[in-house]
Amino acid sequence: MRDTQQARTPKALLVGVDFGKERFDVELEELGLLAQTAGLEPVARVVCKRRAPDAALFVGSGKADEIRELALMHGATEVLFDQALSPAQQRNLERHVELPVNDRTLLILEIFAQRARSHEGKLQVELARLQYLSTRLVRRWSHLERQRGGIGTRGGPGETQIELDRRMIAESIKRTRERLAKVKKQRATQRRQRERNDVFVVALVGYTNAGKSTLFNTLVKAKAYAADQLFATLDPTTRQLYLGEAGRAISLSDTVGFIRDLPHSLIDAFEATLQEAAEADLLLHVVDASNPDFPEHMDDVQKVLKEIGADQVPQILVFNKLDRMADAQRPPHLLDSYDLQGVETPRIFISAQAGLGLAELRAEMARQVALRADMPPGGRPVLDEPEDPLGTMP
């Protein structure tokens, strides 16, 4: 019979530190949503202000004492920080509060590991996880620090185990990178084939939970997984969409959602997937118009697009979830323009769930296709080398 204690949902104490920067999440709302997505129950929140992180404990010994007392009071099984912790800070905090301590980076990695379904997605998450783990070896093997005097070794069994683990992880990282390189080559081959066939490529991008997958399903009548939660979609899905307004079919791809402070290891690991956005002819930048923080979310998406080299790809701003907005908040026109980084960008207001504004969106997509009809896809030269694709687009 399963132990009832193990059957209970793990409880997390959330901690955020305000260093005086803009956009500090005072309520730790997004961290709480991430925790719930990972299967944790937030039971309490701690917010404090500092000029700079404490080198040893990130928050200082007094605040660490408070965290330990609150965790004990609320029965927390772990502590979650909204910022990234160094390996030393994480180790010191665990000793101080006598509970597992994790940060936002690991939390996102855990969610990605739970959600990845495709071979490529699992490889990408595994690479990011290994890179994160490689910096935490000292912490993970701290229980061996007291062991000394191993025969034939200079530092004892503990140090030998750390070195062995480090070497094994390095080898795993190398193998995973090689396998991902093959996937990237396959995707590049498929893209070249689409270019030869004059396929117009549209990629859906946006902040996590903006409604990209719901819009994708609505447009192509597909059944990609969509849910009102963070990172519902990790694995990219591509389908053909016939635009009668343009008199031709296009290729539509749903991609992974972005988020504030997306770990660089994940951006690097998901390079093959994110290339779908960088190599697209048009981006549908989906925005949750009902979220009061949508301007900041748009900025976060633009930062990631710039990092992956997709910031110059033309965009349509798709303001979604119109049905969740009060009548007074709804725009008088479903289509207008928006100054995005000095470029006039079409702005469409829709509800993918209720089917509002989709005709305007399709018409604008057709107009964008017509504007680029005389250009190679994405404005890039078409390669002439014959090369068979290693896979087919659904």
C-alpha positions, 0 to 999 in steps of 0.5 A: 500500500502506498504511503499516504505521506508520499501520496501528498502533493509536495509543498513549496515555500516561494522566495523572491528577492527584490534588487531594485530592478524593474518588473519585480513580481511582488506576489510571486504569481508566475513562480507560483504558477510554475510550481503548480505546473511542476506538481508542487503546492505553494504554501507561503511566500517570502519577499525581501529587498537587498542591494546585492545577493549575499555571496554565501546565502543569497538572502543573508543569514537573518532572512535564511532563519526566517525562511527556515521557520516559515517552512517548518510552520507551513510544512513545506517540503522544499524552498523555491527561489525566483532567481537563479542560485549559484551552486555554493548558495544552493548548497549553503541554503540547504544546510541552513534551512535543512530542506531541499532548495531549488531555483527558477532555472531547475523548476523550468527544467523539471517542467520541460522534462515532464512535458517533452514527448518527441525524441528531439524534445527529450534530447533538448531537455536532457542537454539542458539538465546535464549542463545544469547538473554539471555545475552542481556536482560538489553539492550533490556529492557533499555527503562524501566530503568527510571521506579521505585517504583512499588507496592510490588516490590523492584526494580520497574516494569523495573527490574521485567520485566527483571527478568520475561523475564530472567525466560521465556527465561531460561524455553524456553532454557530448553524445547528446550534442552530437545527436541534436546536431543530427536533428538540426541537420534533418530540420535544415534539410527539410527547410531547404526542401520547403524553400525549393517547393516555394513553401511560405512558412509561418511560425507561432511565437509568444509568451507561454500560455498566450494561446498559441496551441489553441490558435494553431488547432483552430486554424488547421483543425488539428488536435495539438495539446492545448491547456490553460497552463504554462508550457503546455506545448514543448514539441513543435508541430507543423501542418499545412494550412490552405489560405483561400484568401491567398490562393495557396497553402502555407506551412504553419508551425506551433513552437515552445512558449517563452518566459521571463528569464528563460534559462540560457541553457534552454535557449541553447538546447532548443536551438534546433526547435527555435530555428523554426522561428528564425527561418520563418517568412512570417511570425504570428506573435500571439499575446494574451491581451487579457493579461495586465502584464502583456507589454512586459511579456511582449518585451520578453518575447522580443528579447528571445527572438533577438537572441535566436536571430529572429527579430528581423522576421516580419510579424503580425501581433495577434492579441488573443483572448478577446473574449476574456476582456471587458467590453470597455477594454475591447478595441473599436477595430479588430485590425490596426497597426503597432510600432514594434521596434520602429516598424509598423506592425499589423495588430489583430484582435482575436479570440482563438477559443471563441472564433472572433477575428479569425477572418481578419487574421487570415486576410492579413496573413494572405496580404503578407504572403502577397507582399513577399510573393516575389521574394525567396522564402524569408528573403533568403537565397534558395540553395541548388544542391540536390539533397533528399529530406530525411523526414516529411512534413505532416 
